[in-house]
Amino acid sequence: SCDGLNTLYCCLNMCMSGSATSCEECLLIHPSCAWCAQEDFGRGRTLTSRCDFSQNLQKRGCAARFIEYPTSSISILQNRPLSSKGSGSTQYDVVQIMPQKISLSLRPGDQTWFGLQVRQVEDYPVDLYYLMDLSLSMKDDLDTIRNLGTKLAQEMGKLTSNFRLGFGSFVDKNMSPFSYTAPKYQENPCNGYKLFPNCVPTFGFRHILSLTDKVDRFNEEVQKQMVSRNRDAPEGGFDAILQAAVCKDEIGWRKEAYHLLVFATDDVPHLALDGRLGGLVQPHDGMCHLNDKNEYSASTKMDYPSLALLGEKLAENNIFLIFAVTKRLYVIYKNFTALIPGTTVEILDQDSKNVIQLIITAYNNIRSKVELTVWDHPEDISLSFTATCQDGKPLPGLRKCADLKIGDTVSFNVSVEARSCPPRGTDQSFTIKPVGFKDRLEVAVDYQCDCGCSRIAQTNSSICSSIGTYNCGTCQCEPGYLGARCECQEGEASSMHLSACREAEGKQICSGRGECSCNQCLCYESEFGKIYGSFCECDDFSCARHKGILCSGHGECHCGECKCHAGYIGDNCNCSTETSSCISDDGQMCSGRGNCVCGRCQCTEPGAFGDTCEKCPTCPDSFQPECVSLFSLSETDDPGAVLCLYKTDNDCVMKFTYSEHVSGLSILAALQEPECGGGPDALTVLLAVVGSILLVGVVLLAVWKLVITIHDRREFARFQSARSRARYEMVRMIFLTISLHFVWTSFTISPSTRNARLIIKCLLFLSQSQASNPLYKQPVSTHFVETDFNMYGKSYNGGVH
């Protein structure tokens, strides 16, 4: 029976198909597997038959007291209640996380969970250290903050009754190529600079005022300060941040207070490896190096710190870092906040006029959210978080709550699973703490990897033919011996033994991947992994892969199936159930416009895009006054602007561009007035259709008339031509008749030869003129003239007869 067990594992029965030949191996296969240590259980069966589901073992005759089936458990060691106020007589005992200590007893693969609560108490003490860039470009900012202490204390007094303030400054490493190193610049780096000819020598970091509640001291120290000068644009600010974080005693950080470090600058910082330009090859050691003058003594000895080291030391000392930078640097430092936990960035005016409001805004932003971090996380333990924020809805995969008010309590459920067993005697522990809090939850881990029956193992037991150790119901034979009671030697074989090594009749012995010896399969070794099973039918390398990695590196391969670690699902375990990457800045899953699938947002709202579907210029809920800047009828030259069309409820279409400002605001620029169109008018449509039909008819009629006219004109021209030809023919016949008559008369009156010839030539000329007429193409014959002359039987060839 498989009641109450995972269906997949039930159908596969990984316990039976595994390679377990001992109780410890059985417990590692799956948390549902149990081992029967009863001596007479399973005789005639293979060793692996002792490893099965607990219900199956009992049905097969194993007494409950012999079943080894450890489970994970949790013990709460310290659980003090949450405090409601931070200052006063109880400020040293303020509790903001509950419980404070627990102990976990984990069986590998057996997932368990525990809950914790976090509350940001009211009136909690605050330590603020103001770290300022004193390079030459910050001169006007220095003039602005000379009375900062008094004003800042007044504003912070509205938020906490216990406020302390400190001050430090930085420039850059006093070495080439970062600063001017010529002798004339040693005492005055501004020597020869006309705009500001006098300044103090270049320094890396200088701690000026330890944290104090005497704000007048802050004003006095700031007024004494003068700017300095370095050569290149980047500053050595990260050196200063690290020293301010790790020099706890010198700075005066209190354990029972919020630690705020304000970093004010107008340029980019030098990063790790930049120091090699000056020959500094030694990485930063993360230690405090302040000398007697409270100056950073290792500035010219070690490289700049890396972002990872910076984040580690800030988190280790519970410090919230606030980048106060000018507008042009906002994007750069915003990217830093993604790499350094507990960091925020605010835009600083060119002369730092808004520094007080900036600090208040950043402080309120810090107090409005709670984010958990894990320290000393063991590699073989999987952790998965589910947050329950103010709305009461569980958010799987999320370890952060935002938009909180001071005094709100949020809850987190933490799922824990051990993937393997560490070496015996290894103690494991880890810590869960909110970012920037001194409070933490300490978790001690114990592993359920050993069976209780192993404590009474018998060496050289008679049950094992005196050549093996009897342990948890089985014999562990000496080398060279096999069998349930060590009764066989390696190499012995018989037909009975061979039949027991076939999974079914007709199948290969040991699945073709092992040898049968003494009723058992001895599986071959493989370079790809382990082959196991009663019939060598399983292995740990024939599972689905992702990008060539078995089970995506997030699971274990068991007999062709991936067993995913906590936080991953899928056939190849490539799909993460973590949803923190899908949470938008407003705390919603995919901004409420999509679904989180495998750790990534799939936007379902038309027009939505971005990593968390946060960009949606056509969504009705995106037009919020506090996050959108509107500009009417303007052209944009931003190459990153997106052209959008938006259809309003009254069917008007508006064209506009969408872009994002460096401050995080969305900018919408309308390109033209909305185009509004109503529904079509029925009468207009009818008239348009009738008019179109009439127009087409008129055009066709005009074409027909034109064709008829052209045809008629051609026929009339042809008629006129025929008529002219007939008239001319009639005139010609009349003329010829008269001419012949004249010739005849002439011959009768004066038949002289000369006159006759003259007359004949005239007649021939007339005939040729007719032939040349374009209206008559047929030649005119003159043979009738000759006929008329010959008809009288006379000859006129030169004489008179």
Protein Blocks (a to p, Z undefined) as FASTA:
>chain_A
ZZhiafklmmnommlmmmbfbfklmmmmpmkbccdfbfkgoihiafklmpccfklmmmno
pafklpccdddddddfbdcdddfbfgdjklmmccfbdcfbdcddddehiacddddddddd
ehiacdddddddfbfklmmmmmmmmmmmmmmmmmmmmmoccdcddddddfbdcddfkbcf
bfklmmmmkgoiaklmcccdddfbdcfbdcdfblklmmmmmmmpccdddfblbdcklmmm
mmmmmmmmlnopafkbccddddddfbdcddehklmmnopabdcehiacddfkopafklmm
bccddfklmmmmmmmnopacdddddfklmmmmmmmmmmmghiacddddfkommmmmmmmm
mmmmmmmpccdddehiafkbccddddddfkopacehiabdehiaehiacddddddddfbd
cdehiacddddddehiabdcdddddddfbcfklmmccehifkloopacceehiacddehi
acjkopacehiacfklmmmmpfbghiaehhlpacceehiacddddfkbccedjkopacck
lccceehiahhlpacceehiacddehiacjkopacfbfklmpcfkopahhhpacceehia
cdfbghiacjkopacfkbmklmcfklcccdehiadfbfkbccdddddfkopacddddddd
fkopacdddfbdcdddddddfklmmmmmmmmmmmmmmmmmmmmmmmmmmmmmmmmmmmmm
mmmmmmmmmmmmmmmmmmmmmmmmmmmmmmcfklmmmmmmmmmmmmmmmmmpmkbmbdcd
fklmmmmmmmnopacehpaZZ
